[in-house]
């Protein structure tokens, strides 16, 4: 049965008058579904279907307005000044096992301000936060190319596979995915051959022409529960690292650090991130405060989405320096 037939059947099964009566009583008179069922002589299940169909057909329109108290105010402006960023988007305290639903409103506002048009390129990094945000509704940007900013990793979790994040985000915003079939840190021979592989080269060439990037900010590599397998934990440089963006690590001042093998990273270079008009960093948590501050000092992002407790932690830490 196609959509037209289904709609016709629904209209036959549920007359407009019945849908309107159920909706009026439920939404305007605060009647319960049980009360409505008794009044209309139908089952509660039928009332639920009447309300669903009323919304689908436009008899009921539900609007959710963002309260003024949640708009970015003095705290966001203060954090932006302290970090030297163009804008900061603050959401209430992010809690629970999934960060995406909490952070998505901030990311949506940041993307809306990027002026994305069909043909523009948006890069995405790996990481739990970006992966979870990509699964939420972040707006509609048909024709925009979504591309990984870093190759895949050996870890099995989906948030380490940037092609998966790319696929999800492109599907949600109506964009066009461009997949990167390369590991984040290939061996010397594979790294050399990848430089001449057309499908890989096409994506790497997009990095220098991106209009926007959505990136996570990693905490100090040696302080994480899971450090990427390709990062040698005994490397001296990693002892100085306070964070990373797109697997590129940096110290407290935001200066890039290298470690054995990092010259072969298949990832957007930090200087490329500096050149992107809208690089949106998404990060929350006390463990991310120093890495956010250092990343901003390095100029690796110019927009930040975070929650109120992290924002307050950033200001407290910034005042100490």
N, C-alpha and C positions, 0 to 999 in steps of 0.2 A: 504494500500500500504506500503510495507516495504522500508527500506532505499535504498536497491539496485535498486528496481523498480523506486524509486523517482529520484535517480541519473541518471538512464538510460533515464527516461522521460526528465530530464533537459537537458541531452546531445542531445537528439533528438530535443527538442524545441529550444535549444541554441547551434548551432554549435561552436566548439572551435574557428574557425576563427572569428566568430562574437564576441565572448567574448573577444578574444585577441585584436581585433580592438577597441572595446569600452574601454578596460582597458588601452591600449597604449595611446589613445587620452586623456583619463581622467587623468591618473596619470603621464604621461611623457610629454604631450603637453599642460597640463592645460586647456583643452577644457571643456566647461560647458556641463552638461547633455543635455541641450537644443540644443547646437551645434551638439553634437554627434547624437542626435535623428534625426536631419535634414540630416546629412551626411549619416547615415545608413538607413534612411527611416523607422524608427520605432518611437514609442511613448517614451516620457520621462520615463514613468513607466517601459517600457521594458528595457531602458538603466539602470535604477536602479537595475532591476533584473539581467541583464547581469553582472553588476559589483559585485553584491552579489555572484552570482554563480561562477564568476571568482575567487573570494577570496576563496570560499568553495572548489573549485577543485584544488587550488594551483597554478593557472595561475598568481595570484597576491599574493605576500607575503608582509605584512606590519610589519615593525619592529619599535618599539618605544625605543629609546636609552635614558637612564638617563643622562642628561647633567652633566659634571664634576663639574659645579658650585653648584650642589645639593648634591654632595657626602658629607659624614660626614667629616668635617674638624676640624679646630682649636677649634671652639665653642664646638663641641661634646666632643673632648678630654679634654677640660678645665672643662666641667661639670662633666665628668667621674672622673677626679682627685678630684674635689671639693667634690663629693659625695662618693668617694671610690668605684665606680662601675667598673665592667669589661669593659662595653662599653655602649655608649649612641648613639641612632639613632635619628637624628633630621630631621624633615620635615619642609617645609615652613609653614607660619602662617595658622593654621587651623581655618576656618571661615565657617559661614553658619549654617543651621539647622542640618546637618549631618556631624559628624566628621570622620566616617569610611573611605570615599574615600581619605581624606587627610592623615590619619594615617596609612592606609593599606600598603603603600610602606615601611615605617619604620618597621612595624610589620613583613612584609614579609622577610626583610633582617635579622631581629633578629631571626626568626624561621629557616631561612636557615642556620644560624650559629650554631644552636643547635644540629646538627648531628642526626636528628631524623630518626629512622629506624622502619620497621614493628615490632610490638610488644611493642614499647615504649609507655609510658603513658604521655599525655598532659592534665593538669588540666586547667579549665577555671572558673573564678569568675563571679559573677553577676555584674550588672552595665551597664549603657548606652554605655560607651565607648567600652568595650569588646564586647558587643552585636553588635554594629554597625560595628566593625572591623571584627567580625566573618562572616558578610554578604558579605564581599569583597573577592576577590581572593587573598589568602595568600600562595599559593604554593600547591603542591600535595604530600601528605604523606600517600600512601596506607598502610593499615594495622596498622596504629598508633591508639591507643585507646584514645578517647577524653572523659574526665570525669569531672563532676562538682566538684568544690572545696568548695562548700557551698550549703546548702539546699535551697528550694524555700521559697518565702515570700508571705505575704498576699496581697501585692499590685498587682493590675491587669495588670500593664504594663509588656510586654514580657521580658524586660531586667532584671526584678527581678526574672525571672524563669530560673535558670541555666540549667535545662533540655532542654529548648528551645534553648539557646545559644549553648549547647552541640550538639544538633541535627543539627543546621545550620552549625556549624563549621565542624563537621564530614562529612556532605554532601559535603561541598565545597572543603575539602582537600582530600576526599577519605578515611577517617578514619572510625573507628568503635565506635559508641557511647555507653557509659555505663551510664545509667540513675540512678539518686539518688532520690528515692521516699521517701522523708522526708522533713519536714519543717525546716527552718533555726533554729528556736528556739521552739522546742516542749515542752509541759508541762512535769513535772517530771515523771509521769507514762509512757507516750509515749516515752520519752527519754530513759528510762530504757529498754523498750521493743524493741526499735530500735537497741539497742546495740546487740541484739540477733537475729535480722531479717537478714537472709542470704543475700537477695538482697541488703540491705543497707550496711551490713558488707563488702560485696565484694568491693563496691565502696570506702568505708572508708579505706580499706586495700590498695587501690591503691595510696592513698595520700603519703604513706611512700616510694613508689617505683617510683614516677613520675620522668621523665627525664626533663620535661619542664612544666612551668605554665605560663598562660597568665592572668594577673590580673589587675584590675583597682585600682586606689588609690583614696579613698574617701576623701573629704575635712572634716573639723571639723563638726561632726554630728549635733551640735546645730546651725550651721550656714547654713545648707542646707534648701532648700525649702521643700524637702521631706526627713524626717528622718524615717528609718525603724520603723514600728509600734511596734516591740518588744523591741526597745530601750527606756527605761524610761527617758523622757526628764528632769525629776527632779533629776536624779541620779548625785551625786557629781562628780563621776569619769568622766562623760561626759563633765563637765565643763572644765576639763583639757585636754580633747582629741582634738588633732589637725587633726586626720585623721584615716583611717582604711584600712586594706587590708583583703579581704575575711571576712568582718564583724568583724574582730579583731581590736579593737581600741587601740591607743597608744598616748603617750604624746609627747611634743616637743623634747624630747631626744630619742624618739623611744621606750621607756619602755612600755610594755603591761599594759593595764588598764582593770579592771573588773567592772561589774555593775550587779545589781540584775538579775539573770537568765543567765548571760553570761557563767556560767560553763556548761550550757546545749547546747551551740551552736553546731549545726551540721555543722562544717566547718573545713577546714584544719587549724591545729595549726600553730602558728607563727614559732615555732622551726622546724616544718616540711618544711615550706617555705624556711627557711635558708639552709636546706639540699638538696634542689632541684638544680641540676647542672645549669639549665638555667631558672630563674624566671624573666619573662619579664613584667615590669610594664608599663602600657599605661595610660598617664595622660597629660592633657593640661589645661591651664587657670591659671590666677593669684591666684584664690582661692585655687589652688592645690599646690602652691609653698612650703608652710610650711609643708604640709602633705607629699610631695615627699621627702623633705630634711629629715624629721623625720623618714620616712619609710626606707630610705637608711641608716640612722644611726643605725636603729634597725637591718639591714641586711635582710630585708624581701624580697628584690629583688636584683639581681646583674646586670640586664640590664634594660634600660629605653628607651621608645619611647615617644618623646614629640615634640613640635614645637619650632621654633626659639624664639618667644617672651617669652614662658615659660622658655626656657633654659636660656635666658638672665636674667629673673627674679630670677631664682634659683641662678645664680652666684652673683647677687646683694645682695640677702638675705644671702647667705653663707659668703660673705665678711664681713657682719655686725656681724657675730658670730665668 
